[in-house]
Amino acid sequence: MVAKLGYEHLRRHDLRHTGLTRFADAGVQVHALRRIAGHGSLNATQRYLHPDVHKITAAGAALSARFSVLRAPRSLPSPIVVTR
């Protein structure tokens, strides 16, 4: 079938890699992906996941933003000024 469609280079497992990667990109937990794929270990499932550069960059940006919030100095309450 793939030859008829002009995708001779595709193998059945290529579609598994793509499917599991798309599930992961959609936020499906790796533990659920392991069950979907029928793998016995998380290591086997992780070999199927291929996040693209944009996903990796976005993850790094999210982590940097989180660290920025944690490192930001907390402001002290303004002093109370009493006038006469």
Order of alpha helices (4+ residues) and beta strands (2+ residues): alpha-alpha-alpha-alpha
